[in-house]
């Protein structure tokens, strides 16, 4: 009947092992905690495709996303910390410098408490009863700050402490870790819209940056690694449907090519510019046939 379904397995939970019962190699699929074996899969039923990157220390295949884990976690932690700080420090608070004159410490503290109590007591109007009532406010992180001041020619002063939202537009630290994450992902900086002020190129070769060309080569290299998956699937399908044998398939393997989707606009512009450059070069030697050129 051929291949009925292809299922992607978690590579962290899948491992090649040796089955003592059947005396053959097989793949074991474990649970999330990597303790209990949930499935034993025959080796012929699994197509393993690696990324081409290996951790030399642990001798295991790793993903291209492996180097992006640390920058991603750093960026998330910094975003949470910045958000918490800006919410907690957002309100502006008043700072009261109260002149206590030459009062001793005990009397100065009593005077301070009396001033604070008078400032905190607030008269409210109850519309349901039509009466006035006083309510006392309790000190919190968002309340005003009261500081004593000696009588050295300075009177009582009320100033404003700036809130944390004044620096909300300063995100240089976040931008640094975001660029670090982009660099780990091999994504060109030009795809970060904020860096281009929202400008997007149309795909001409003069508008394509070096990072975009490097990223395209990286994608082509990845596709070549994963062509093995489709090659083996095709091999199994043709054998299962009795179309060709494994030997016949291997004989025709060099004639099999996989065509991937590409940026057709960029390729078209590139071919046009190459053709234009060739025509210009051809026109420059138009006056020298038979003399310098055949």
C-alpha positions in Angstrom: 0.0 0.0 0.0 3.0 2.3 0.3 3.6 5.0 2.9 0.3 5.8 4.7 1.6 8.5 7.1 4.7 10.3 8.2 5.0 11.4 11.8 7.6 13.7 13.2 9.2 12.4 16.5 10.8 14.5 19.2 14.5 13.9 18.7 15.1 14.5 22.4 12.8 11.6 23.3 13.9 9.3 20.5 17.1 7.3 20.7 18.7 4.4 18.8 19.2 1.4 21.0 19.7 -2.4 20.9 16.8 -4.6 21.7 17.8 -7.6 23.8 14.7 -9.5 22.9 14.9 -9.3 19.1 18.7 -9.0 19.0 18.3 -6.1 16.6 18.7 -2.3 16.6 15.6 -0.3 17.1 14.5 3.2 18.1 13.0 3.7 21.6 10.6 6.6 22.3 10.4 7.7 25.9 8.1 9.9 27.9 8.8 13.6 28.8 10.9 12.7 31.9 13.0 10.3 29.7 12.3 7.4 32.0 9.7 5.0 30.7 9.9 3.6 27.2 6.6 4.2 25.4 7.3 2.7 22.0 9.9 0.5 20.3 10.1 1.3 16.6 11.9 -0.9 14.1 15.0 0.8 12.6 13.6 0.5 9.1 10.6 2.6 10.1 12.5 5.6 11.1 14.4 8.1 8.9 16.9 10.1 10.9 18.1 13.3 9.4 20.7 15.4 11.3 21.5 19.1 11.0 25.2 18.5 10.3 26.2 20.2 13.6 27.7 18.0 16.3 28.6 18.8 19.9 32.2 17.6 20.0 32.1 17.3 23.8 29.0 15.2 24.2 29.3 13.6 20.7 25.6 14.3 19.9 23.9 16.1 17.0 22.6 19.5 17.9 20.2 22.0 16.3 21.1 25.3 14.6 18.8 26.8 17.3 21.0 25.5 20.1 23.2 28.6 20.2 20.1 30.8 20.4 18.7 29.4 23.7 20.9 31.6 25.9 20.3 34.9 24.1 16.6 34.1 24.1 16.4 33.4 27.8 18.5 36.6 28.5 16.1 38.7 26.4 13.0 37.3 28.1 14.5 37.8 31.6 15.5 41.4 30.8 12.1 42.2 29.3 10.3 40.9 32.5 12.7 42.8 34.7 12.3 46.0 32.7 8.5 45.7 32.8 8.3 45.1 36.5 10.6 48.1 37.2 8.7 50.4 35.0 5.3 49.4 36.5 6.6 49.8 40.1 8.4 53.1 39.4 5.9 54.6 37.0 4.0 57.0 39.4 5.7 60.3 40.3 6.0 60.9 44.1 6.3 64.1 46.1 9.2 64.6 48.5 8.4 66.8 51.5 11.4 68.4 53.2 9.9 69.6 56.5 11.8 72.3 58.5 12.1 71.1 62.1 14.1 74.1 63.2 16.3 73.6 66.3 13.9 71.0 67.8 15.5 68.1 69.5 15.2 64.6 67.9 12.2 63.4 69.9 10.2 66.6 69.4 11.2 66.7 65.7 9.9 63.2 65.2 6.6 64.1 66.9 6.3 67.2 64.8 7.0 65.2 61.7 4.3 62.7 62.5 1.8 65.4 63.1 2.6 67.1 59.8 2.3 63.7 58.0 -1.0 62.9 59.7 -2.4 66.3 58.6 -1.3 65.8 55.1 -2.7 62.3 54.8 -6.1 62.9 56.3 -8.5 63.5 53.4 -12.0 64.8 53.6 -14.4 62.9 51.3 -18.0 63.5 50.4 -20.5 60.7 50.5 -23.2 61.3 47.9 -25.4 58.6 49.3 -25.7 60.2 52.8 -24.7 63.7 52.0 -22.2 63.8 54.8 -18.5 64.6 55.0 -16.1 62.1 56.4 -12.3 61.9 57.0 -10.3 59.0 55.8 -6.7 58.2 56.7 -4.4 57.0 53.9 -1.7 54.4 54.7 1.9 54.6 53.6 3.0 52.5 50.6 5.7 52.5 48.0 3.6 54.8 45.8 3.0 57.4 48.6 4.8 60.6 49.3 8.2 60.7 51.1 8.7 62.9 54.2 12.2 64.0 55.2 13.2 66.3 58.1 15.4 69.3 57.4 17.3 71.4 59.9 16.8 75.2 60.1 20.0 76.2 58.4 18.4 79.0 56.4 16.3 76.5 54.5 12.5 76.5 54.7 10.1 73.6 54.1 10.2 72.4 50.5 8.0 70.2 48.4 9.6 68.7 45.3 8.7 65.9 42.8 10.5 62.6 42.4 10.6 61.5 38.8 8.9 58.2 37.9 10.4 55.3 36.1 8.3 55.9 33.0 10.5 58.8 32.1 13.1 56.3 30.8 10.6 54.0 29.1 11.9 54.9 25.7 15.5 53.9 26.6 15.7 50.2 25.5 19.3 50.0 24.5 19.8 46.9 26.7 16.9 45.1 25.1 18.1 46.1 21.6 21.5 44.6 22.4 20.2 41.2 23.4 17.7 41.3 20.5 20.6 41.8 18.0 22.5 39.1 19.8 19.5 36.7 19.3 19.2 37.7 15.6 23.0 37.0 15.2 22.6 33.5 16.8 19.6 32.7 14.5 21.6 33.8 11.4 18.7 36.1 10.6 19.8 39.3 8.7 19.6 42.6 10.7 17.8 44.1 7.7 14.7 42.0 8.5 14.4 43.8 11.8 12.0 46.5 10.7 12.9 49.0 13.4 16.5 49.2 12.1 15.3 50.0 8.6 12.6 52.5 9.7 10.0 50.2 8.2 11.7 50.3 4.7 11.5 47.1 2.6 13.5 46.4 -0.5 11.9 45.0 -3.7 14.6 42.4 -4.4 17.0 44.1 -6.8 20.6 42.9 -6.5 21.7 46.4 -5.6 19.2 46.4 -2.7 20.1 42.9 -1.4 22.6 43.2 1.5 25.5 40.9 2.2 23.6 39.5 5.2 20.7 38.5 3.0 23.0 36.6 0.6 24.7 34.9 3.5 21.3 33.9 4.9 20.2 32.5 1.6 23.3 30.4 1.4 22.6 29.2 4.9 19.0 28.2 3.9 20.3 26.4 0.8 22.8 24.5 3.0 20.0 23.4 5.3 17.8 22.2 2.4 20.7 20.1 1.2 20.9 18.4 4.6 17.2 17.6 4.7 17.0 16.4 1.1 18.0 13.0 2.6 14.5 12.8 4.2 12.6 13.1 0.8 15.2 10.9 -0.9 14.6 8.0 1.5 10.9 8.5 1.6 10.8 8.2 -2.2 13.0 5.2 -2.1 10.7 3.4 0.3 7.5 4.4 -1.5 8.8 3.2 -4.9 9.9 -0.1 -3.4 6.6 -0.6 -1.5 4.6 0.1 -4.6 6.7 -2.4 -6.6 7.7 0.3 -9.1 11.5 -0.2 -8.8 13.8 -2.2 -6.7 16.4 -0.7 -4.3 19.1 -1.6 -6.8 17.4 0.1 -9.7 16.7 3.1 -7.5 20.4 3.5 -6.6 21.3 3.3 -10.3 19.0 6.3 -11.0 19.8 8.2 -7.7 22.1 10.7 -9.5 19.3 11.7 -11.8 17.0 12.7 -8.9 16.8 16.4 -8.1 14.7 18.3 -5.6 13.5 21.7 -6.6 12.8 24.1 -3.7 10.9 27.3 -3.6 13.1 30.3 -4.2 12.7 34.1 -4.4 11.7 34.3 -8.0 11.7 38.1 -8.0 15.3 38.4 -6.8 16.4 35.7 -9.3 14.6 37.4 -12.2 16.2 40.8 -11.3 19.6 39.1 -11.0 19.3 37.4 -14.4 18.2 40.6 -16.0 21.2 42.5 -14.6 23.6 39.8 -15.7 22.1 39.9 -19.2 22.3 43.7 -19.3 26.0 43.6 -18.2 26.8 41.0 -20.9 25.1 43.1 -23.6 27.0 46.2 -22.5 30.2 44.3 -22.7 29.2 42.9 -26.1 28.4 46.4 -27.4 31.8 47.7 -26.3 33.6 45.3 -28.6 31.2 45.9 -31.5 33.8 48.0 -33.4 36.6 45.4 -33.3 35.4 42.3 -35.1 38.0 40.6 -37.2 40.7 42.8 -35.6 40.9 41.8 -32.0 37.9 39.4 -31.9 36.6 36.8 -34.3 
